[in-house]
Amino acid sequence: LLEWEANEQFDYVFCSGGLSTRLDSDNYDFIGSMLRKMWGVAGLGVAFNFLVEGTVVKDFNIFHYSFDRVLALCRQITKDEGRIFYRIEDEEPQIYLYRNQQYSLSKTDR
């Protein structure tokens, strides 16, 4: 996704289970880049989930994020252009980013 040159925009972009692999590089740089890319191609919103710190680590290959740091990244990315909603279920936050203004499709795009 990070190397993909998006020439179109989508209503919603979803990412489930794709952000929790422990990387050799900085996981926070990775999730920040992914969220910026997803926000950039989303006309209406973005939804994603991840695992949080404090959960029992059963697999060293899984990365657990600080909820507060991820939420701060979301605030930086959406700025005044969006709203943030979240819920935490079974120690797995689900964050929803919505644009304040909807984009419009031309009749040929519908």
MOPAC internal coordinates of N, CA, C and O (Angstrom, degrees):
PM7 1SCF
backbone

  N    0.0000 0     0.00 0     0.00 0    0    0    0
  C    1.4575 1     0.00 0     0.00 0    1    0    0
  C    1.5212 1   111.18 1     0.00 0    2    1    0
  O    1.2310 1   120.22 1   140.65 1    3    2    1
  N    1.3109 1   117.18 1   -39.35 1    3    2    1
  C    1.4599 1   119.53 1  -176.65 1    5    3    2
  C    1.5291 1   112.30 1   -66.70 1    6    5    3
  O    1.2310 1   120.09 1   149.84 1    7    6    5
  N    1.3210 1   117.44 1   -30.16 1    7    6    5
  C    1.4681 1   121.40 1  -179.83 1    9    7    6
  C    1.5198 1   112.38 1   -91.85 1   10    9    7
  O    1.2310 1   119.93 1   171.58 1   11   10    9
  N    1.3021 1   117.73 1    -8.42 1   11   10    9
  C    1.4576 1   122.80 1  -177.43 1   13   11   10
  C    1.5242 1   110.48 1   -72.99 1   14   13   11
  O    1.2310 1   120.68 1   -50.09 1   15   14   13
  N    1.3097 1   116.31 1   129.91 1   15   14   13
  C    1.4662 1   122.22 1   177.18 1   17   15   14
  C    1.5153 1   108.11 1   -91.91 1   18   17   15
  O    1.2310 1   120.26 1   -81.95 1   19   18   17
  N    1.2944 1   117.11 1    98.05 1   19   18   17
  C    1.4625 1   121.60 1  -176.62 1   21   19   18
  C    1.5170 1   110.35 1   -78.27 1   22   21   19
  O    1.2310 1   120.70 1   -58.41 1   23   22   21
  N    1.3080 1   116.27 1   121.59 1   23   22   21
  C    1.4600 1   121.83 1   177.72 1   25   23   22
  C    1.5186 1   111.15 1  -106.49 1   26   25   23
  O    1.2310 1   120.84 1  -169.15 1   27   26   25
  N    1.3102 1   116.00 1    10.85 1   27   26   25
  C    1.4541 1   120.44 1  -179.02 1   29   27   26
  C    1.5226 1   108.91 1  -143.69 1   30   29   27
  O    1.2310 1   121.46 1   -10.78 1   31   30   29
  N    1.3191 1   114.80 1   169.22 1   31   30   29
  C    1.4526 1   120.63 1   178.38 1   33   31   30
  C    1.5193 1   108.52 1  -121.53 1   34   33   31
  O    1.2310 1   120.96 1   -33.12 1   35   34   33
  N    1.3059 1   115.77 1   146.88 1   35   34   33
  C    1.4541 1   122.74 1  -178.81 1   37   35   34
  C    1.5190 1   109.14 1  -114.41 1   38   37   35
  O    1.2310 1   120.51 1   -24.91 1   39   38   37
  N    1.3172 1   116.64 1   155.09 1   39   38   37
  C    1.4601 1   119.32 1   176.33 1   41   39   38
  C    1.5248 1   109.94 1   -60.61 1   42   41   39
  O    1.2310 1   120.88 1   121.68 1   43   42   41
  N    1.3182 1   115.93 1   -58.32 1   43   42   41
  C    1.4623 1   122.04 1  -177.40 1   45   43   42
  C    1.5155 1   109.97 1  -129.33 1   46   45   43
  O    1.2310 1   121.32 1   -30.89 1   47   46   45
  N    1.3222 1   115.08 1   149.11 1   47   46   45
  C    1.4594 1   121.78 1   174.14 1   49   47   46
  C    1.5198 1   106.55 1  -123.80 1   50   49   47
  O    1.2310 1   120.94 1   -52.36 1   51   50   49
  N    1.3403 1   115.81 1   127.64 1   51   50   49
  C    1.4618 1   122.34 1  -178.29 1   53   51   50
  C    1.5235 1   110.07 1  -117.04 1   54   53   51
  O    1.2310 1   120.69 1   -35.61 1   55   54   53
  N    1.3211 1   116.29 1   144.39 1   55   54   53
  C    1.4576 1   121.49 1   174.01 1   57   55   54
  C    1.5242 1   107.41 1  -141.38 1   58   57   55
  O    1.2310 1   121.07 1   -67.42 1   59   58   57
  N    1.3178 1   115.56 1   112.58 1   59   58   57
  C    1.4628 1   120.79 1  -179.32 1   61   59   58
  C    1.5260 1   109.28 1  -122.70 1   62   61   59
  O    1.2310 1   120.82 1   -64.43 1   63   62   61
  N    1.3159 1   116.03 1   115.57 1   63   62   61
  C    1.4533 1   121.23 1   176.98 1   65   63   62
  C    1.5181 1   114.32 1    79.36 1   66   65   63
  O    1.2310 1   119.75 1  -172.91 1   67   66   65
  N    1.3216 1   118.07 1     7.09 1   67   66   65
  C    1.4544 1   120.47 1  -176.13 1   69   67   66
  C    1.5168 1   115.34 1   -99.46 1   70   69   67
  O    1.2310 1   119.78 1  -174.45 1   71   70   69
  N    1.3133 1   118.02 1     5.55 1   71   70   69
  C    1.4608 1   119.91 1  -175.00 1   73   71   70
  C    1.5279 1   113.79 1  -117.53 1   74   73   71
  O    1.2310 1   119.81 1  -176.74 1   75   74   73
  N    1.3112 1   117.97 1     3.26 1   75   74   73
  C    1.4627 1   119.98 1  -170.08 1   77   75   74
  C    1.5206 1   115.51 1  -106.18 1   78   77   75
  O    1.2310 1   119.41 1  -173.41 1   79   78   77
  N    1.3161 1   118.73 1     6.59 1   79   78   77
  C    1.4566 1   120.07 1   176.16 1   81   79   78
  C    1.5199 1   109.06 1   -74.67 1   82   81   79
  O    1.2310 1   120.70 1   -50.14 1   83   82   81
  N    1.3242 1   116.27 1   129.86 1   83   82   81
  C    1.4688 1   120.35 1   177.91 1   85   83   82
  C    1.5288 1   107.37 1   -69.75 1   86   85   83
  O    1.2310 1   121.00 1   -54.16 1   87   86   85
  N    1.3275 1   115.68 1   125.84 1   87   86   85
  C    1.4602 1   121.47 1  -177.76 1   89   87   86
  C    1.5196 1   110.87 1  -104.21 1   90   89   87
  O    1.2310 1   120.84 1   -18.97 1   91   90   89
  N    1.3319 1   116.00 1   161.03 1   91   90   89
  C    1.4663 1   120.48 1   173.16 1   93   91   90
  C    1.5251 1   109.97 1   -71.95 1   94   93   91
  O    1.2310 1   120.92 1   153.50 1   95   94   93
  N    1.3422 1   115.84 1   -26.50 1   95   94   93
  C    1.4594 1   121.15 1   177.27 1   97   95   94
  C    1.5296 1   108.94 1   -92.24 1   98   97   95
  O    1.2310 1   120.19 1     5.36 1   99   98   97
  N    1.3160 1   117.24 1  -174.64 1   99   98   97
  C    1.4611 1   122.67 1  -176.92 1  101   99   98
  C    1.5349 1   111.11 1   -74.72 1  102  101   99
  O    1.2310 1   120.33 1   -62.22 1  103  102  101
  N    1.3075 1   116.97 1   117.78 1  103  102  101
  C    1.4676 1   121.21 1  -179.74 1  105  103  102
  C    1.5290 1   111.89 1   -62.66 1  106  105  103
  O    1.2310 1   119.54 1   148.51 1  107  106  105
  N    1.3289 1   118.48 1   -31.49 1  107  106  105
  C    1.4589 1   120.18 1   179.89 1  109  107  106
  C    1.5262 1   111.10 1   -71.23 1  110  109  107
  O    1.2310 1   120.12 1   144.25 1  111  110  109
  N    1.3365 1   117.37 1   -35.75 1  111  110  109
  C    1.4716 1   119.56 1   173.31 1  113  111  110
  C    1.5187 1   109.68 1   -62.63 1  114  113  111
  O    1.2310 1   120.72 1   137.92 1  115  114  113
  N    1.3354 1   116.24 1   -42.08 1  115  114  113
  C    1.4625 1   121.41 1  -179.62 1  117  115  114
  C    1.5272 1   111.65 1   -62.60 1  118  117  115
  O    1.2310 1   120.18 1   129.09 1  119  118  117
  N    1.3313 1   117.25 1   -50.91 1  119  118  117
  C    1.4631 1   118.74 1  -177.11 1  121  119  118
  C    1.5341 1   110.20 1   -66.07 1  122  121  119
  O    1.2310 1   119.79 1   145.06 1  123  122  121
  N    1.3312 1   118.00 1   -34.94 1  123  122  121
  C    1.4571 1   120.73 1   176.64 1  125  123  122
  C    1.5231 1   111.14 1   -63.32 1  126  125  123
  O    1.2310 1   120.31 1   135.53 1  127  126  125
  N    1.3224 1   117.01 1   -44.47 1  127  126  125
  C    1.4712 1   121.11 1   178.42 1  129  127  126
  C    1.5180 1   111.19 1   -64.28 1  130  129  127
  O    1.2310 1   120.51 1   137.69 1  131  130  129
  N    1.3153 1   116.63 1   -42.31 1  131  130  129
  C    1.4693 1   120.47 1   179.53 1  133  131  130
  C    1.5270 1   110.73 1   -63.58 1  134  133  131
  O    1.2310 1   120.19 1   134.78 1  135  134  133
  N    1.3106 1   117.24 1   -45.22 1  135  134  133
  C    1.4670 1   120.20 1  -179.11 1  137  135  134
  C    1.5270 1   111.57 1   -64.88 1  138  137  135
  O    1.2310 1   120.05 1   140.31 1  139  138  137
  N    1.3323 1   117.52 1   -39.69 1  139  138  137
  C    1.4653 1   119.99 1   177.53 1  141  139  138
  C    1.5265 1   110.61 1   -63.77 1  142  141  139
  O    1.2310 1   120.12 1   138.44 1  143  142  141
  N    1.3276 1   117.38 1   -41.56 1  143  142  141
  C    1.4670 1   121.22 1   179.17 1  145  143  142
  C    1.5269 1   110.29 1   -65.29 1  146  145  143
  O    1.2310 1   120.14 1   133.96 1  147  146  145
  N    1.3316 1   117.34 1   -46.04 1  147  146  145
  C    1.4625 1   121.00 1  -179.49 1  149  147  146
  C    1.5287 1   110.15 1   -62.97 1  150  149  147
  O    1.2310 1   119.96 1   136.33 1  151  150  149
  N    1.3271 1   117.68 1   -43.67 1  151  150  149
  C    1.4634 1   122.05 1   179.32 1  153  151  150
  C    1.5240 1   110.09 1   -63.01 1  154  153  151
  O    1.2310 1   120.14 1   143.71 1  155  154  153
  N    1.3196 1   117.33 1   -36.29 1  155  154  153
  C    1.4499 1   121.83 1  -178.73 1  157  155  154
  C    1.5169 1   114.32 1   -67.18 1  158  157  155
  O    1.2310 1   119.81 1   151.86 1  159  158  157
  N    1.3272 1   117.96 1   -28.14 1  159  158  157
  C    1.4716 1   120.30 1  -178.95 1  161  159  158
  C    1.5242 1   112.38 1  -104.75 1  162  161  159
  O    1.2310 1   120.08 1  -179.44 1  163  162  161
  N    1.3265 1   117.45 1     0.56 1  163  162  161
  C    1.4648 1   121.43 1  -178.93 1  165  163  162
  C    1.5211 1   109.91 1   -95.36 1  166  165  163
  O    1.2310 1   120.82 1   -58.39 1  167  166  165
  N    1.3211 1   116.04 1   121.61 1  167  166  165
  C    1.4555 1   120.27 1   177.84 1  169  167  166
  C    1.5114 1   112.78 1   -78.82 1  170  169  167
  O    1.2310 1   120.50 1   146.20 1  171  170  169
  N    1.3373 1   116.65 1   -33.80 1  171  170  169
  C    1.4634 1   120.63 1  -176.87 1  173  171  170
  C    1.5230 1   112.79 1  -113.38 1  174  173  171
  O    1.2310 1   120.04 1   138.18 1  175  174  173
  N    1.3344 1   117.54 1   -41.82 1  175  174  173
  C    1.4511 1   117.73 1  -177.05 1  177  175  174
  C    1.5046 1   115.16 1  -176.77 1  178  177  175
  O    1.2310 1   121.95 1    -6.45 1  179  178  177
  N    1.3256 1   113.87 1   173.55 1  179  178  177
  C    1.4617 1   124.05 1  -178.73 1  181  179  178
  C    1.5230 1   107.87 1  -131.61 1  182  181  179
  O    1.2310 1   120.66 1   -38.72 1  183  182  181
  N    1.3210 1   116.34 1   141.28 1  183  182  181
  C    1.4621 1   121.21 1   173.71 1  185  183  182
  C    1.5258 1   107.96 1  -132.99 1  186  185  183
  O    1.2310 1   120.56 1   -44.14 1  187  186  185
  N    1.3311 1   116.54 1   135.86 1  187  186  185
  C    1.4675 1   119.63 1   178.97 1  189  187  186
  C    1.5215 1   109.53 1  -154.20 1  190  189  187
  O    1.2310 1   121.50 1   -16.30 1  191  190  189
  N    1.3163 1   114.74 1   163.70 1  191  190  189
  C    1.4558 1   120.84 1   176.26 1  193  191  190
  C    1.5249 1   109.27 1  -134.02 1  194  193  191
  O    1.2310 1   120.96 1   -13.74 1  195  194  193
  N    1.3182 1   115.78 1   166.26 1  195  194  193
  C    1.4627 1   121.89 1   179.96 1  197  195  194
  C    1.5179 1   108.14 1  -164.80 1  198  197  195
  O    1.2310 1   120.41 1    -9.23 1  199  198  197
  N    1.3142 1   116.81 1   170.77 1  199  198  197
  C    1.4576 1   121.60 1   178.52 1  201  199  198
  C    1.5260 1   109.21 1  -100.25 1  202  201  199
  O    1.2310 1   120.68 1   -32.56 1  203  202  201
  N    1.3366 1   116.31 1   147.44 1  203  202  201
  C    1.4630 1   120.63 1  -176.15 1  205  203  202
  C    1.5195 1   111.84 1  -107.12 1  206  205  203
  O    1.2310 1   122.10 1   -23.22 1  207  206  205
  N    1.3388 1   113.58 1   156.78 1  207  206  205
  C    1.4581 1   120.99 1   175.19 1  209  207  206
  C    1.5181 1   109.52 1   -60.69 1  210  209  207
  O    1.2310 1   121.30 1   -25.38 1  211  210  209
  N    1.3044 1   115.11 1   154.62 1  211  210  209
  C    1.4549 1   119.75 1   177.85 1  213  211  210
  C    1.5104 1   113.39 1    94.99 1  214  213  211
  O    1.2310 1   120.24 1   169.11 1  215  214  213
  N    1.3044 1   117.15 1   -10.89 1  215  214  213
  C    1.4557 1   119.53 1   176.51 1  217  215  214
  C    1.5240 1   108.31 1   -82.83 1  218  217  215
  O    1.2310 1   120.70 1   -22.96 1  219  218  217
  N    1.2898 1   116.27 1   157.04 1  219  218  217
  C    1.4564 1   120.86 1   179.41 1  221  219  218
  C    1.5306 1   108.51 1   -68.15 1  222  221  219
  O    1.2310 1   121.14 1   -56.60 1  223  222  221
  N    1.3348 1   115.42 1   123.40 1  223  222  221
  C    1.4606 1   120.25 1  -178.89 1  225  223  222
  C    1.5282 1   108.79 1   -82.85 1  226  225  223
  O    1.2310 1   120.79 1   -67.10 1  227  226  225
  N    1.3133 1   116.09 1   112.90 1  227  226  225
  C    1.4547 1   121.32 1   179.54 1  229  227  226
  C    1.5186 1   111.66 1  -101.01 1  230  229  227
  O    1.2310 1   120.91 1   161.54 1  231  230  229
  N    1.3182 1   115.86 1   -18.46 1  231  230  229
  C    1.4562 1   121.18 1  -176.23 1  233  231  230
  C    1.5207 1   108.04 1  -140.89 1  234  233  231
  O    1.2310 1   120.46 1   -60.79 1  235  234  233
  N    1.3255 1   116.73 1   119.21 1  235  234  233
  C    1.4610 1   120.76 1  -178.17 1  237  235  234
  C    1.5258 1   111.91 1   -64.23 1  238  237  235
  O    1.2310 1   119.23 1   159.68 1  239  238  237
  N    1.3036 1   119.07 1   -20.32 1  239  238  237
  C    1.4645 1   122.76 1  -178.77 1  241  239  238
  C    1.5223 1   112.83 1   -78.70 1  242  241  239
  O    1.2310 1   120.07 1   176.11 1  243  242  241
  N    1.3208 1   117.47 1    -3.89 1  243  242  241
  C    1.4598 1   122.43 1  -179.45 1  245  243  242
  C    1.5313 1   108.71 1  -102.40 1  246  245  243
  O    1.2310 1   120.68 1   -46.70 1  247  246  245
  N    1.3312 1   116.31 1   133.30 1  247  246  245
  C    1.4611 1   121.42 1   179.96 1  249  247  246
  C    1.5246 1   109.71 1  -101.26 1  250  249  247
  O    1.2310 1   120.87 1   -43.91 1  251  250  249
  N    1.3168 1   115.94 1   136.09 1  251  250  249
  C    1.4571 1   122.59 1   177.83 1  253  251  250
  C    1.5286 1   108.71 1  -111.01 1  254  253  251
  O    1.2310 1   120.33 1   -57.68 1  255  254  253
  N    1.3174 1   116.97 1   122.32 1  255  254  253
  C    1.4641 1   123.38 1  -175.87 1  257  255  254
  C    1.5207 1   111.79 1   -90.98 1  258  257  255
  O    1.2310 1   121.52 1   -21.84 1  259  258  257
  N    1.3202 1   114.70 1   158.16 1  259  258  257
  C    1.4560 1   121.76 1   168.12 1  261  259  258
  C    1.5270 1   107.06 1   -78.53 1  262  261  259
  O    1.2310 1   120.18 1   -56.94 1  263  262  261
  N    1.3211 1   117.27 1   123.06 1  263  262  261
  C    1.4614 1   120.68 1   179.92 1  265  263  262
  C    1.5264 1   110.65 1   -58.18 1  266  265  263
  O    1.2310 1   120.35 1   136.96 1  267  266  265
  N    1.3284 1   116.94 1   -43.04 1  267  266  265
  C    1.4657 1   121.06 1  -177.65 1  269  267  266
  C    1.5321 1   111.67 1   -63.31 1  270  269  267
  O    1.2310 1   120.17 1   141.22 1  271  270  269
  N    1.3255 1   117.27 1   -38.78 1  271  270  269
  C    1.4758 1   119.83 1   179.22 1  273  271  270
  C    1.5209 1   111.27 1   -67.61 1  274  273  271
  O    1.2310 1   120.29 1   138.91 1  275  274  273
  N    1.3293 1   117.05 1   -41.09 1  275  274  273
  C    1.4681 1   119.97 1   179.10 1  277  275  274
  C    1.5233 1   110.04 1   -66.53 1  278  277  275
  O    1.2310 1   120.35 1   138.79 1  279  278  277
  N    1.3257 1   116.94 1   -41.21 1  279  278  277
  C    1.4610 1   120.31 1   178.14 1  281  279  278
  C    1.5388 1   110.66 1   -63.02 1  282  281  279
  O    1.2310 1   120.03 1   141.13 1  283  282  281
  N    1.3200 1   117.55 1   -38.87 1  283  282  281
  C    1.4610 1   121.49 1   176.87 1  285  283  282
  C    1.5336 1   110.61 1   -63.30 1  286  285  283
  O    1.2310 1   120.02 1   139.63 1  287  286  285
  N    1.3258 1   117.56 1   -40.37 1  287  286  285
  C    1.4701 1   121.35 1   175.51 1  289  287  286
  C    1.5292 1   110.38 1   -60.05 1  290  289  287
  O    1.2310 1   120.92 1   136.06 1  291  290  289
  N    1.3215 1   115.85 1   -43.94 1  291  290  289
  C    1.4684 1   120.28 1   179.31 1  293  291  290
  C    1.5183 1   110.91 1   -60.35 1  294  293  291
  O    1.2310 1   120.14 1   139.44 1  295  294  293
  N    1.3220 1   117.33 1   -40.56 1  295  294  293
  C    1.4721 1   121.25 1   179.03 1  297  295  294
  C    1.5240 1   111.04 1   -64.93 1  298  297  295
  O    1.2310 1   120.43 1   140.76 1  299  298  297
  N    1.3369 1   116.79 1   -39.24 1  299  298  297
  C    1.4686 1   120.49 1   177.99 1  301  299  298
  C    1.5213 1   110.49 1   -65.07 1  302  301  299
  O    1.2310 1   120.26 1   139.51 1  303  302  301
  N    1.3103 1   117.12 1   -40.49 1  303  302  301
  C    1.4675 1   121.75 1  -175.32 1  305  303  302
  C    1.5217 1   111.58 1   -72.95 1  306  305  303
  O    1.2310 1   120.11 1   135.30 1  307  306  305
  N    1.3198 1   117.40 1   -44.70 1  307  306  305
  C    1.4666 1   120.01 1  -176.49 1  309  307  306
  C    1.5301 1   112.00 1   -79.79 1  310  309  307
  O    1.2310 1   120.04 1   150.45 1  311  310  309
  N    1.3153 1   117.53 1   -29.55 1  311  310  309
  C    1.4720 1   123.53 1  -177.86 1  313  311  310
  C    1.5193 1   109.59 1    45.34 1  314  313  311
  O    1.2310 1   120.28 1    52.45 1  315  314  313
  N    1.3129 1   117.08 1  -127.55 1  315  314  313
  C    1.4660 1   120.96 1  -179.64 1  317  315  314
  C    1.5249 1   111.89 1   -91.64 1  318  317  315
  O    1.2310 1   120.40 1  -176.06 1  319  318  317
  N    1.3258 1   116.83 1     3.94 1  319  318  317
  C    1.4643 1   121.00 1  -175.99 1  321  319  318
  C    1.5255 1   113.55 1   -90.30 1  322  321  319
  O    1.2310 1   119.83 1   173.40 1  323  322  321
  N    1.3219 1   117.94 1    -6.60 1  323  322  321
  C    1.4494 1   117.48 1  -174.17 1  325  323  322
  C    1.5130 1   114.39 1  -154.16 1  326  325  323
  O    1.2310 1   122.25 1    -6.75 1  327  326  325
  N    1.3148 1   113.29 1   173.25 1  327  326  325
  C    1.4576 1   122.66 1   177.73 1  329  327  326
  C    1.5213 1   108.57 1  -118.54 1  330  329  327
  O    1.2310 1   120.70 1   -29.10 1  331  330  329
  N    1.3084 1   116.26 1   150.90 1  331  330  329
  C    1.4587 1   121.93 1  -178.23 1  333  331  330
  C    1.5201 1   109.04 1  -120.69 1  334  333  331
  O    1.2310 1   120.82 1   -51.59 1  335  334  333
  N    1.3223 1   116.03 1   128.41 1  335  334  333
  C    1.4554 1   122.54 1   172.46 1  337  335  334
  C    1.5182 1   107.29 1  -124.97 1  338  337  335
  O    1.2310 1   120.65 1   -30.33 1  339  338  337
  N    1.3139 1   116.35 1   149.67 1  339  338  337
  C    1.4592 1   118.45 1   176.84 1  341  339  338
  C    1.5126 1   110.28 1  -152.46 1  342  341  339
  O    1.2310 1   122.02 1   -18.91 1  343  342  341
  N    1.3173 1   113.73 1   161.09 1  343  342  341
  C    1.4574 1   121.77 1   170.59 1  345  343  342
  C    1.5189 1   106.83 1  -147.55 1  346  345  343
  O    1.2310 1   121.17 1   -28.22 1  347  346  345
  N    1.3098 1   115.37 1   151.78 1  347  346  345
  C    1.4585 1   120.61 1   179.28 1  349  347  346
  C    1.5185 1   107.42 1  -120.07 1  350  349  347
  O    1.2310 1   121.56 1   -57.66 1  351  350  349
  N    1.3042 1   114.61 1   122.34 1  351  350  349
  C    1.4569 1   121.29 1  -178.24 1  353  351  350
  C    1.5188 1   107.81 1  -131.36 1  354  353  351
  O    1.2310 1   120.31 1   -55.19 1  355  354  353
  N    1.3127 1   117.01 1   124.81 1  355  354  353
  C    1.4706 1   122.17 1  -179.47 1  357  355  354
  C    1.5200 1   111.91 1    52.82 1  358  357  355
  O    1.2310 1   120.21 1  -134.43 1  359  358  357
  N    1.3310 1   117.19 1    45.57 1  359  358  357
  C    1.4601 1   124.27 1   177.79 1  361  359  358
  C    1.5247 1   112.77 1    60.99 1  362  361  359
  O    1.2310 1   120.28 1  -157.39 1  363  362  361
  N    1.3340 1   117.07 1    22.61 1  363  362  361
  C    1.4622 1   122.12 1   178.07 1  365  363  362
  C    1.5237 1   108.74 1  -125.48 1  366  365  363
  O    1.2310 1   120.46 1   -78.32 1  367  366  365
  N    1.3412 1   116.73 1   101.68 1  367  366  365
  C    1.4664 1   118.95 1   178.67 1  369  367  366
  C    1.5236 1   111.64 1   -67.33 1  370  369  367
  O    1.2310 1   121.76 1   -35.87 1  371  370  369
  N    1.2956 1   114.25 1   144.13 1  371  370  369
  C    1.4644 1   122.34 1   172.33 1  373  371  370
  C    1.5145 1   105.14 1  -121.78 1  374  373  371
  O    1.2310 1   121.15 1   -58.84 1  375  374  373
  N    1.3360 1   115.40 1   121.16 1  375  374  373
  C    1.4549 1   120.38 1  -177.47 1  377  375  374
  C    1.5180 1   108.94 1  -115.09 1  378  377  375
  O    1.2310 1   121.55 1   -41.50 1  379  378  377
  N    1.3277 1   114.64 1   138.50 1  379  378  377
  C    1.4635 1   122.51 1  -179.62 1  381  379  378
  C    1.5263 1   107.76 1  -123.37 1  382  381  379
  O    1.2310 1   120.76 1   -55.55 1  383  382  381
  N    1.3105 1   116.15 1   124.45 1  383  382  381
  C    1.4553 1   122.54 1   177.33 1  385  383  382
  C    1.5191 1   107.51 1  -111.71 1  386  385  383
  O    1.2310 1   120.37 1   -56.15 1  387  386  385
  N    1.3146 1   116.90 1   123.85 1  387  386  385
  C    1.4690 1   121.60 1  -179.26 1  389  387  386
  C    1.5136 1   109.72 1  -119.56 1  390  389  387
  O    1.2310 1   120.71 1   -42.51 1  391  390  389
  N    1.3093 1   116.25 1   137.49 1  391  390  389
  C    1.4648 1   120.88 1   175.24 1  393  391  390
  C    1.5287 1   109.30 1   -72.23 1  394  393  391
  O    1.2310 1   120.85 1   -37.38 1  395  394  393
  N    1.3362 1   115.98 1   142.62 1  395  394  393
  C    1.4645 1   120.48 1   177.83 1  397  395  394
  C    1.5198 1   111.06 1   -67.46 1  398  397  395
  O    1.2310 1   120.43 1   143.01 1  399  398  397
  N    1.3260 1   116.79 1   -36.99 1  399  398  397
  C    1.4518 1   120.74 1  -179.73 1  401  399  398
  C    1.5175 1   108.77 1  -118.06 1  402  401  399
  O    1.2310 1   120.71 1   -48.37 1  403  402  401
  N    1.3084 1   116.25 1   131.63 1  403  402  401
  C    1.4465 1   120.23 1   179.24 1  405  403  402
  C    1.5109 1   109.84 1   -75.95 1  406  405  403
  O    1.2310 1   121.14 1   -33.77 1  407  406  405
  N    1.3099 1   115.42 1   146.23 1  407  406  405
  C    1.4535 1   119.45 1   175.29 1  409  407  406
  C    1.5165 1   108.17 1   -83.65 1  410  409  407
  O    1.2310 1   120.57 1   -19.80 1  411  410  409
  N    1.2957 1   116.51 1   160.20 1  411  410  409
  C    1.4645 1   119.28 1  -179.20 1  413  411  410
  C    1.5237 1   109.95 1  -113.53 1  414  413  411
  O    1.2310 1   121.11 1   -39.13 1  415  414  413
  N    1.3042 1   115.48 1   140.87 1  415  414  413
  C    1.4519 1   122.31 1   176.80 1  417  415  414
  C    1.5159 1   109.38 1   -96.69 1  418  417  415
  O    1.2310 1   121.04 1   -37.27 1  419  418  417
  N    1.2995 1   115.61 1   142.73 1  419  418  417
  C    1.4599 1   117.57 1   172.51 1  421  419  418
  C    1.5192 1   108.21 1   -75.82 1  422  421  419
  O    1.2310 1   119.74 1   -16.28 1  423  422  421
  N    1.3097 1   118.10 1   163.72 1  423  422  421
  C    1.4690 1   121.11 1  -177.78 1  425  423  422
  C    1.5197 1   111.71 1   -60.76 1  426  425  423
  O    1.2310 1   119.82 1   150.27 1  427  426  425
  N    1.3236 1   117.95 1   -29.73 1  427  426  425
  C    1.4686 1   119.70 1  -179.49 1  429  427  426
  C    1.5112 1   111.41 1   -73.79 1  430  429  427
  O    1.2310 1   119.63 1   159.14 1  431  430  429
  N    1.3292 1   118.32 1   -20.86 1  431  430  429
  C    1.4580 1   121.47 1  -179.54 1  433  431  430
  C    1.5173 1   113.12 1   -87.09 1  434  433  431
  O    1.2310 1   119.40 1   168.65 1  435  434  433
  N    1.3070 1   118.76 1   -11.35 1  435  434  433
  C    1.4638 1   120.70 1  -175.24 1  437  435  434
  C    1.4989 1   112.82 1   -80.26 1  438  437  435
  O    1.2310 1   120.10 1   180.00 1  439  438  437

